Amino acid sequence: MASAKDEYLPLFETKEAKGRVAYRLLAASMLLAICMVVVFRVKHVPTGEETQGRWAWIGLFLAELWFFLSWILHQAVRWNLVYRYTFKDRLSHRYEKELPGVDIFICTADPKVEPPIMVINTVLSMMAYDYPPEKLSVYLSDDGGSQLTFYAMLEASRFSEYWLPFCKKFKVEPPSPAAYFSRHDSHDPLQPQMANHYNSIKKLYKEMENRIKIVTEVGRAPEEIRREHKGFLEWDTVSSPRDHQTILQIRVSSKISNGPVILTVDCDMYSNNLDSVRDALCFFMDEEKGHEIAFVQHPQSFDNITKNDLYGSSFRSISEVELHGVDGNGGILYLGTGCFHRRDTLCGRKHTKEYKRDWKTEGHRIAGESLNELSETIKDFMGMMYGCPVEDVITGLTINCRGWKSVYFNPARKAFLGVAPITLDQVLVQHKRWSEGHLQLFLSRYCAFWQGHGRINTGLQMAASYYNLWATYGPPTLYYAVIPSVCLLKGIPLFPKMSSPWLLPFAYLIITHSSYSLGEVLWCGGSLQSWWNDKRIWIFRRTTSYIFAIVDTMLKVLGFTKSAFVITSKVADNDVMQRYKEEIMEFGTDSPMFSILTTVALLNLFSLVGGMKRLVFIRPSIDEFEAWILQILLCAFVVAINLPVYQGLFFRKDSGNIPFSLMSRSIVLALIATMLCMY
Ligand SMILES: O=c1ccn([C@@H]2O[C@H](COP(=O)(O)OP(=O)(O)O[C@H]3O[C@H](CO)[C@@H](O)[C@H](O)[C@H]3O)[C@@H](O)[C@H]2O)c(=O)[nH]1
């Protein structure tokens, strides 16, 4: 029985980050510098004959205005960082006997890019949570309706009889067999009584892995297994993976649960922390604040990030800083995976002051709620809001707008680890999908400013919109990467002279922004190189993914296309994987996105050469020299960022280089642009 004192101890606590005053002072000083840049642009618009220069100037000013607007929205994700801590011992002490049922939904869609062996590792890891097994149900939703995945699940259910007791007995972490065996081999200091079990379980796992790989290669389960399990008969009537009846197969538990808590995870995100379910319950079951919390979102973390995070896939600043700032506004974005939900909220329930769940007595029912009320709620079923590439974000925002709070929980030991994209093309396509989905959300009635008006606080509206508008930062970035360089060739200066006091706000913004972001990356455990890689990939995403996201959104609005979900591949061939490990950028295909990258890179290279020629051969006056220096530095920065592109174009012989067709096309395009500027 809980003591009276216990009742008053919270199950979680929230702490505000230190250094907020320092950050706010820095932000205020940057705002001042931004205002000075705006004044400079307005006061110095080129007048007279030079109309080309005037338009370039105005364009640059508009681009800067858009950056400043995004900077203002951005403050909502850094202004008030909060960190969450749970007290699982208090939870066990008070609720061990009344812990609620938890349903875990894992989704998969295509066994070619999401191998069944990976999927079942995720399933097995989820089954191993430190939680009463009769209260934990794991469901796999396979949109691809693959019998190969079904076969792998049968294998997994057999293997689980050995794996789960092993995990429970030795508190195995991570509880994904593949991840566990790849991190520990028999040379590791294992607990003495574990050594025997370890070897036999590993052998069983390897045998199962082998069988699944063979079946995946052959494309069909062995006949004796098909005869043994009537479930396979379902596939006899399937016409295609995209068009099939619902196939429902119950496995270990033999009944369908209806747990009040739901965890949604992607099929590549294995559980890395045995305590995550209990952590989440500390939020939902806290007597004081729990009844207003709808979902608990974990960061998306990955176990295949390279040493210097070649493609910036760890989203270090977003996970370790920004999302804590979003949480400081009373809500968090639902990211689709690694998120625990209160089932009611996914079913469309609005939050009311009276809502209180009595976890101790009512199991799946709400205190004071009649059966009729319950069925009304169910009629209003909302579930996931499909039809947009970021259905998860829309769903989360809508839940927040129904009066619920949501929290971001980022424990030191990450709760889930997934597979980050392995090639540049995948990175850009994934980001296009996200930014396109966010833009569609912003343009729809679910927009945070529209839907959230009077329902969520302004900070949360700004934070959500900051991400929703990602795609719109593309055109100004492309403009900044191209026009100043082109103007360098044409002899049109666009920045203040070195000796002008107007240079100060520009220099201040560049220096503070860069040092702050570098400091943050280092503080979050990154390296100088990973900071540079991160800068590069953001520029690549902005100049390609975002531009395509805008174009596709426009085509969709005009009714020419429909959104398609391109699944991120979780596999790659050996060469590609080896290059990824060595942090060599992977091009390899002739994609339209790469056309933009290579043309911009070459144009800047030509402009830098042209600009240097101007300084060295034409011997300008000191006045002219001063006028060019910032523009040349900008051009040099773009060239430095693009070094892997030049390597891919001219110096690499491997199959991950830039294909000849793409190289020739971009050289021709960049040369034409250069000629047009010079003559
Ligand atoms: O028609 C589909 C397409 C995808 N998926 C699954 O959705 C998950 C995410 O797909 P993935 O290609 O891995 O996309 P990511 O970009 O890695 O996913 C992130 O972004 C998505 C929104 O764009 C969210 O839904 C995901 O939860 C989030 O992890 C995977 O488990 C897929 O199997 C389906 O179940 N059905």
Ligand as a Chemical Component Dictionary entry (heavy atoms), coordinates in Angstrom:
data_LIG
# 
_chem_comp.id                   LIG 
_chem_comp.type                 NON-POLYMER 
_chem_comp.pdbx_formal_charge   0 
_chem_comp.three_letter_code    LIG 
# 
loop_
_chem_comp_atom.comp_id 
_chem_comp_atom.atom_id 
_chem_comp_atom.alt_atom_id 
_chem_comp_atom.type_symbol 
_chem_comp_atom.charge 
_chem_comp_atom.model_Cartn_x 
_chem_comp_atom.model_Cartn_y 
_chem_comp_atom.model_Cartn_z 
_chem_comp_atom.pdbx_ordinal 
LIG O1  O1  O 0 3.058  3.034  -46.935 1  
LIG C1  C1  C 0 3.814  2.986  -45.964 2  
LIG C2  C2  C 0 5.022  3.688  -45.925 3  
LIG C3  C3  C 0 5.831  3.572  -44.810 4  
LIG N1  N1  N 0 5.450  2.782  -43.772 5  
LIG C4  C4  C 0 6.330  2.647  -42.595 6  
LIG O2  O2  O 0 6.565  3.921  -42.030 7  
LIG C5  C5  C 0 7.815  3.916  -41.368 8  
LIG C6  C6  C 0 8.581  5.155  -41.775 9  
LIG O3  O3  O 0 8.939  5.069  -43.126 10 
LIG P1  P1  P 0 10.436 5.422  -43.585 11 
LIG O4  O4  O 0 10.532 5.228  -45.048 12 
LIG O5  O5  O 0 11.400 4.719  -42.717 13 
LIG O6  O6  O 0 10.448 6.965  -43.342 14 
LIG P2  P2  P 0 11.343 7.861  -42.392 15 
LIG O7  O7  O 0 11.572 9.113  -43.119 16 
LIG O8  O8  O 0 12.536 7.167  -41.885 17 
LIG O9  O9  O 0 10.298 8.054  -41.233 18 
LIG C7  C7  C 0 10.072 9.223  -40.481 19 
LIG O10 O10 O 0 9.173  10.103 -41.114 20 
LIG C8  C8  C 0 7.856  9.583  -41.367 21 
LIG C9  C9  C 0 7.019  10.734 -41.915 22 
LIG O11 O11 O 0 7.563  11.201 -43.091 23 
LIG C10 C10 C 0 7.211  9.060  -40.088 24 
LIG O12 O12 O 0 5.992  8.437  -40.423 25 
LIG C11 C11 C 0 8.137  8.064  -39.445 26 
LIG O13 O13 O 0 7.588  7.574  -38.251 27 
LIG C12 C12 C 0 9.453  8.748  -39.178 28 
LIG O14 O14 O 0 10.371 7.858  -38.564 29 
LIG C13 C13 C 0 8.535  2.617  -41.760 30 
LIG O15 O15 O 0 8.488  1.721  -40.680 31 
LIG C14 C14 C 0 7.700  2.107  -42.934 32 
LIG O16 O16 O 0 7.684  0.725  -42.989 33 
LIG C15 C15 C 0 4.261  2.099  -43.779 34 
LIG O17 O17 O 0 3.949  1.379  -42.844 35 
LIG N2  N2  N 0 3.463  2.206  -44.888 36 
# 
loop_
_chem_comp_bond.comp_id 
_chem_comp_bond.atom_id_1 
_chem_comp_bond.atom_id_2 
_chem_comp_bond.value_order 
_chem_comp_bond.pdbx_ordinal 
LIG O1  C1  DOUB 1  
LIG C1  C2  SING 2  
LIG C1  N2  SING 3  
LIG C2  C3  DOUB 4  
LIG C3  N1  SING 5  
LIG N1  C4  SING 6  
LIG N1  C15 SING 7  
LIG C4  O2  SING 8  
LIG C4  C14 SING 9  
LIG O2  C5  SING 10 
LIG C5  C6  SING 11 
LIG C5  C13 SING 12 
LIG C6  O3  SING 13 
LIG O3  P1  SING 14 
LIG P1  O4  DOUB 15 
LIG P1  O5  SING 16 
LIG P1  O6  SING 17 
LIG O6  P2  SING 18 
LIG P2  O7  DOUB 19 
LIG P2  O8  SING 20 
LIG P2  O9  SING 21 
LIG O9  C7  SING 22 
LIG C7  O10 SING 23 
LIG C7  C12 SING 24 
LIG O10 C8  SING 25 
LIG C8  C9  SING 26 
LIG C8  C10 SING 27 
LIG C9  O11 SING 28 
LIG C10 O12 SING 29 
LIG C10 C11 SING 30 
LIG C11 O13 SING 31 
LIG C11 C12 SING 32 
LIG C12 O14 SING 33 
LIG C13 O15 SING 34 
LIG C13 C14 SING 35 
LIG C14 O16 SING 36 
LIG C15 O17 DOUB 37 
LIG C15 N2  SING 38 
# 
